[in-house]
Amino acid sequence: MPSITERIVTYNHGRIPERLAYKYRLLAESAFRFFRGTCHLFYEDWHLHLHHVPAVWICGDLHAENFGSYKGNNRLVYFDINDFDEAVLAPCTFELARFVTSVFLVAEQLGLTPNQSRSLASSCIERYAQALVYGKALYIERDTAHGMVQDLMSHVQEERRENFLNKRTEICKSTRDNSTKGTKDTRRFVHDGKRYEPCSPEQRATVERLIADFAKQPKATNAFIATLYDKHFLKPEFYTVIDAAQRIAGTGSLGVERYVVLVEGKGSPNKNFMIDLKAATSSAVMPALRGLGIQQPAWNSEAERCVAIQRRMQAISPALMAALLDTTTGTSFIMRELQPTQDKVDFRTAKGSIERVEEVLLIMAQVLAWAELRSSGRQGSARADELIAFGEDVERWSKPVLEYAQEYAVQAEHDWKAFLAEHP
């Protein structure tokens, strides 16, 4: 039987070596970081089989740090699930058990007792069921948010574009402005080796081709959204590429082809926009779906799968989200506006307050239920009535899910320690 390290190396085969080495260093940080970055192990190991579990759209890699704040197409701030690389149609227990496993790992990281951890995880399952029974998909608003979620949403709302650009780019005078016959301030990325590294000429050409193809004829959905909220998104000049760099971000996706693109936006130098382009790969959830008879739609690309499911599950999608296809290589990319990186819950800011930790985790459990209700009845997913009935039947399935999550948290800790021992 392959070792933990062998399984991880096999799964990550073909990724960019330098990024992959960095990913392995991150996996060594903690059991929770290891769990976050090895979603495939969770589904390769899956063996919780319950009867009468509705199929729903899932993000596939749900854990306590895959929720966050962002600005939507309407420029308002939302708190929602924010990573859909592994999204598929699957039993709802997949998503719930992975989230509850992360609750146990967060509790362990914060030094909570076993009883406190189990009580916290149990409360999350109960809140999830309650939100399903209510039967209506709601969302978190900044003005009514509390605690750590309110802190996050306020940060994203208050971050000025110029300040955000200044943290990641530098201004240079290199572009000729024909209207004034002078120079026009423009920006370029700072290649610090931590966030960004230079693109090769071939990579720059790929990025420019992808953005140019999108700018010529924005997808119908994006055109509709732009008509509603911001017509600048329809202007080809908005997408004029000023600079591009390789982007270093995430944990599980490290090593996958990824870029950040600086475009003209609403004007240089202080109204530029930054766009994230991430190559889409097949979902890590698929091994756990074998034999379940759940039919997946025939997506045109992996990026289309991710984007379509994200649109269904979120209340409002992030700005500029679209699926792009490099027809030269066949690689598809998920496109979205790059926004402030401090958009995820940092449980260290709870400063030992169990109440603050519990509050944010219960909100996450609600958000999960709302996402399932919002995307119900679409291409094979259960109808809202089925989800309500499942929530009402919580006494039947809550204990098996809780125990499975608790056991897998222990296994994740064991696997992490094995990885530390095996990986040089």
Stockholm file with secondary structure:
# STOCKHOLM 1.0

chainA/1-424         MPSITERIVTYNHGRIPERLAYKYRLLAESAFRFFRGTCHLFYEDWHLHLHHVPAVWICGDLHAENFGSYKGNNRLVYFDINDFDEAVLAPCTFELARFVTSVFLVAEQLGLTPNQSRSLASSCIERYAQALVYGKALYIERDTAHGMVQDLMSHVQEERRENFLNKRTEICKSTRDNSTKGTKDTRRFVHDGKRYEPCSPEQRATVERLIADFAKQPKATNAFIATLYDKHFLKPEFYTVIDAAQRIAGTGSLGVERYVVLVEGKGSPNKNFMIDLKAATSSAVMPALRGLGIQQPAWNSEAERCVAIQRRMQAISPALMAALLDTTTGTSFIMRELQPTQDKVDFRTAKGSIERVEEVLLIMAQVLAWAELRSSGRQGSARADELIAFGEDVERWSKPVLEYAQEYAVQAEHDWKAFLAEHP
#=GR chainA/1-424 SS CCCHHHHHHHHTTTSCHHHHHHHHHHHTSCHHHHHHHCHHHHHHSCCCCCSSCCEEEECSCCCTTSEEEEEBTTSCEEEEECCCTTCEEEEHHHHHHHHHHHHHHHHHHTTCCHHHHHHHHHHHHHHHHHHHHHCCCCCBCGGGCCHHHHHHHHHHHHCCHHHHHHHHEEEEEEEEETTTTEEEEEEEECCCSSSEEECCHHHHHHHHHHHHHHHHSCCHHHHHHHHHHCGGGGCGGGGCEEEEEEECCCSTTTTSCEEEEEECTTSTTTSCEEEEEEECCCCTTHHHHTTSCCCCCCCSSHHHHHHHHHHHHSSSCBTTCEEEECTTTCCEEEEEECCCSCCBCCGGGGTTCHHHHHHHHHHHHHHHHHHHHHTTTSTTCCCHHHHHHHHHTHHHHHHHHHHHHHHHHHHHHHHHHHHHHHCC
#=GC SS_cons         CCCHHHHHHHHTTTSCHHHHHHHHHHHTSCHHHHHHHCHHHHHHSCCCCCSSCCEEEECSCCCTTSEEEEEBTTSCEEEEECCCTTCEEEEHHHHHHHHHHHHHHHHHHTTCCHHHHHHHHHHHHHHHHHHHHHCCCCCBCGGGCCHHHHHHHHHHHHCCHHHHHHHHEEEEEEEEETTTTEEEEEEEECCCSSSEEECCHHHHHHHHHHHHHHHHSCCHHHHHHHHHHCGGGGCGGGGCEEEEEEECCCSTTTTSCEEEEEECTTSTTTSCEEEEEEECCCCTTHHHHTTSCCCCCCCSSHHHHHHHHHHHHSSSCBTTCEEEECTTTCCEEEEEECCCSCCBCCGGGGTTCHHHHHHHHHHHHHHHHHHHHHTTTSTTCCCHHHHHHHHHTHHHHHHHHHHHHHHHHHHHHHHHHHHHHHCC
//
